Amino acid sequence: MKILNINSSSNNTASTSTSFAEKVVAKLVSENKGSSVISRRTTYSDLPFIDETMLGAYFAQERTEEQKEALKLSDELTNEVLNADVLVIGAPIYNFSVPASLKAYFDLIARAGLTFKYTEKGPVGLLENKKAYIVMASGGTEIGSETDFAGNYIKLFLGFLGVTDVEFVKLDQLMFGSEPVIEKANQKIATIS
Ligand SMILES: Cc1cc2nc3c(=O)[nH]c(=O)nc-3n(C[C@H](O)[C@H](O)[C@H](O)COP(=O)(O)O)c2cc1C
């Protein structure tokens, strides 16, 4: 099993979403002998925002050397996603949404012709037969609720790319008491194979 772990917390030492995402990865590895893991920390990867050169490169029919260069990182990240069997995304809620670095990462892997395509009936995702675990932490927001613009957004985005087999490991509303939430998350992780 090829596992791609994307963590997006700015907390580099004691992040709840990162540590539980790593627990999910460890469980998957223990259940699937011979697994490989690629890990990315979006906040510490100097990910670029899409600029005009990249925009031009995304939509060019034939790319110049400069455009190819501009897409190098996007190509690399996109290939990692295409090659993965399972995505494990660790994300806290920041200011009602996902961390900006995770959005920047998503902007780099949403590639027409590679991860989705346009058809007469609208866009179709090209990531097939993949599963995703979204490991989300929040202070007050209930994950999956109307005001959850992070979890609902990640699920929508993954669905756009074709990943519809999505499960949440919820570490939400931690400010109201973490123990029961953590216990539930651990129980959930124990069921993962
Ligand atoms: C900059 C910042 C913004 C935050 N904004 C929200 C928010 O809008 N809604 C919420 O429920 N929690 C918010 N929180 C709380 C975090 O989501 C919560 O502490 C979470 O457990 C952090 O996860 P981590 O340990 O993986 O970084 C915010 C925390 C920080 C540091």
The ligand as an ORCA input file, in Angstrom:
! r2SCAN-3c Opt
* xyz 0 1
  C      -4.502     30.557     14.014
  C      -5.576     29.675     14.584
  C      -6.877     29.814     14.146
  C      -7.883     28.970     14.624
  N      -9.157     29.102     14.159
  C     -10.122     28.233     14.566
  C     -11.451     28.305     14.016
  O     -11.773     29.131     13.188
  N     -12.360     27.385     14.446
  C     -12.062     26.433     15.376
  O     -12.915     25.632     15.726
  N     -10.799     26.344     15.898
  C      -9.840     27.212     15.510
  N      -8.560     27.119     16.012
  C      -8.268     26.058     16.976
  C      -7.559     24.869     16.325
  O      -8.302     24.358     15.237
  C      -7.351     23.779     17.368
  O      -6.529     24.293     18.390
  C      -6.747     22.536     16.794
  O      -6.735     21.545     17.788
  C      -5.316     22.763     16.301
  O      -4.867     21.573     15.699
  P      -3.307     21.201     15.665
  O      -2.896     20.869     17.079
  O      -3.230     20.029     14.770
  O      -2.570     22.395     15.137
  C      -7.558     27.978     15.572
  C      -6.228     27.854     16.025
  C      -5.255     28.685     15.533
  C      -3.832     28.538     16.026
*
